[in-house]
């Protein structure tokens, strides 16, 4: 039986992983989160890895408050860079394969075509910088790793753009949404399925991968489709990034090229609208 540790076990991606593995008899998955397991606590991690035989660690623990990270940079770097360093060292010592989640925010958004894995990152804010540092540290320490960059993650769990839009629609007749930032909304459940597919494949095609749902749209397009599919009558007005200043700068274009993961793991990407429909049906039920 394959033994897996999932860190950040209460987050939206981990919740989706629980759904994916619940009926799988081949996997023994242990979900851990604060305060029981803190990836920034080296001693706590070493104790856990020493007491538990593991084959894989899926790191879902992350500091993801993009704007707040500008104020709380120490905390962002602790979770997104020091934490992965501690995990990589523990995984290497105990011969555990690491699957780590990163972000499209490592890029500056100046490209006009989808980003490939070999494109040079140039993050605009603390969140992206801390995530990129985490990637580099893992690559320096170990070889048996899979780093998956993903984008615009949402699900029926936790806090995310889709849930925020639905919440705002309860009290508003109209909403302003940025229309000049382009990316690919990605259902965390689809990412969870690919993570487990990688584990079950026992693949040694280690390295850096891009994964998202297919299709490139703006946040405005995403909001319109959320309300359309949910049957909400609300006016969505497109605005520019300049009209909606935030503490952290965001990439204008962060679509990820996913051919590498599709070829190496024989996975067919689901389109963003179909996956959104699946989530909305679940929320309605």
N, C-alpha and C positions, 0 to 999 in steps of 0.2 A: 504493500500500500504506500502511495506517495504522500509524504507528510509536508504540509505547507503552513508556514506562518504568514498571516496577513496583518500588517501593522496599519494603524489608522482605522481600526476595525469598526468604528461607529460612523464613518463618513459615507458619502453617497456611493462611491465606487465599491467600497467594501460591502455595503448593503446589497448592491447588485451582484457581487461575487457570491454572497450567501444564497441568493436565488438560483444562480447558475450551478452551484455545487451541491445543493441540498439533497438531490437524489442520486448522487454519484458515489458508488461504493468503492471506487478505486482511490478516492482521495480522503485523507484525514486532514481537515483544515481547521486551524486554530486562529480565531480572530481576537486580536489584542489591541487595546487602546489605553489612553491615559485614564487613571494614574498607574494602572497595573504594569504597563510597558511604555516607557518614554524613550523614543529613539535618540533623544539628546543626552540620555543618561547612559554612559558607556558601561558602567558597572552593572546596571540593571540588565542591559542587553547581554553582556557576557554571561551573567548568571542564567538568563533564560536559555541562551544557546547551549550552555554547558549541561543543563538539566533536560533538554528536549532534543531528541534526534530529529533532524530536519533534512528535507531534500531541496525545498525551495522556500524563499522568502519573497512575498509580493509586498512591496512598500507603497501603501496607499496613504501614509502619513504625510501631510504637507501643510504649509502655511499658504493659504490661497486668497487672503484678503488683499487684493491688488492695490487698492488705494491706501489702506491702513498700513501696508508694508512700508510706505514712504516715511511714516512716523515710527513704526516699530521695526526698524531695519535689523536690529540685533536679534529679535525674536525670529524674523523671517530667515535670516542666515543660520540661526541655530537649528531650526527645523528643516530647512531646505538644502543646507550645505553640510553642517556638522552632523546632523542626523544620518544622512546617507553615508557619510564618511565612517561613522560608527558601525552602521549596518554592513558596509562593504568589508570592513576589517573583521567583523564577527563572521560574516559569510565565508570569507577567504580562510580564516582559521579553522572553521568547522566544516569546510567543503560543502557549502550550501550555495545553490544557484540563486542569483538575485534578479528579480523583475522590478524595475523602478519606473515610476510614472513621471514624465516631464511635460513640457508645455510649448505651445506655439509662440508664447510670449518671450522666448529666447531670441526671436527675430525682430528686426526693426520695422518690417512692413514696407520696405522700399522697393521690393521686387514686384513685378507685374505677373509673374508666373509662379505656380506652386513651388514651395520650398522643398528641396531634396535634402537628404541626411548629411551630405557633404557641404552644404552651404554654410558659410561662416556666421555664427550667431552674433548679434549685436543688440542685446536687450536694452529697452528704453527706460525701465524702472527697476526698483529694488526687487520686486517679485521675480521678474525675468532673470535678473542678474544672479539672484540667490539660487534659482533653479538650474541655471547654466553651470554655476560653480559646483552644485551637487552632481551634475552629470560628469563634469571633468574629474572630480575626485574619485568617483566610482571607476572611471576608465583608467585612472592612474593606479588604483589599488588592486583591481582584480580583472580576470579575463572571462569568467563564467557569469556574464551579466546580459540582460536584455533591458535596454532603456527604450521606453515607448513615449514619444512625444505625442500629445493629443491636443484637441482644441475645443473650446466652447462646450465644455462638458455639462450635461444636465440629466436629470432623471426624476422619477417620482419621489425620490428621497432627498433629504437635506435642503440646503438653500442653493438656488441657482436661478438663472435668468427666466426660465419658463415659469417657475413657481412665483417669482417676483412679479412678472407680468400678470398672472392670474389673480394674485393678491391685489395688485393695484386696480385691476378692472372691477373689483367689488365696490370701490368707492369713487371711481372716476368715470366720466363719459368720454374723455379724450386723453391721449397720452402722447408724449413726444419721445421718439426713439431715433438714435443716431443711424444715419443711412450711408455714411461714407467709410465705415470700417467693414471689411470683407473677410469672412472666414467660413468654417464648416461646423455647424452645430453637430455635436456628437453625443449620442445616447450612451450613458455610462454602462448600461446593460450590454451593449454591443462590444464595448471595450473589455468588459468582464469576460465575455465569451471568448474573445481572442486571447486574453491572458491565460485562461484555462486550456485553450487549444495548444498554446505554446508549451505549457507544462506537460500535457498528455502526449505531445509529439516526441518528448525526450530529445528535442533538437539540440545540436551543438552549434547552430548558426547564430552565435552570440553577436552582440553589437547594438547599434543604434537604429531605431525604426520610427517611422511616422505612421500614425493610425488616426483616422477620423471617419465619419460617415461621408458619403460622396455628395458633391454639390457645393457650390460657392455662392454665398448670399451675404446680405448685410444684416445687422441687428434689427433694422426696420422690417426687412422681409421676414425675418424669423418671428418677430412679434405679430405681424399681420397673419401669418400662417397659424400661429398658436391660437389666436382669437377666432379665426375662421374655422379651424378644426374643432374648437371647443364650443362653437356656436354663440360666441359673445358678441354683442352689438356694442362696439366701441370704436371711436375714431382714432386712428394712429397717424400721427403727423411726422414726416421725415424731417430731421434736423441734422446739422453738421456737427463734427467734433468740436468746432469752435463755439458752437451754441451751447455745448454741454461740457464745460471745463471740469476736469477731474484731477485729483492729486497726482495720479500716475498717468504718464503718457501710454497710449496703447498703439500697437501696430495697425496701420491702415489696411494692410493686406497680410493675412497670415494663413493662407490656404496651404495645406501640407500635401506633398506628393507621396502616395501610398503604395506605389508599384512594388517596392522592395518587400514589404510585409505580405502583400498579396501573393507574390511569387514564392517566397521562402516558406510560407505557412499555408499555401493553397486556400486563402480566405477571400471570399467575395464580399466587397464592401456593400453595406446597405445604404440606400439613399436617405438623406436626412428627413425628408417628408414622411416616408414610410415608417421610420423609427419614431418620429414625433407622434404619428397617428397611434402607434402601439402604446406609447406612454399615456396619451390622453385617454384612450379607451380604458386603460387600467385605473386611471384617476377617476373616471366616471363610474366605473364598476365599484 
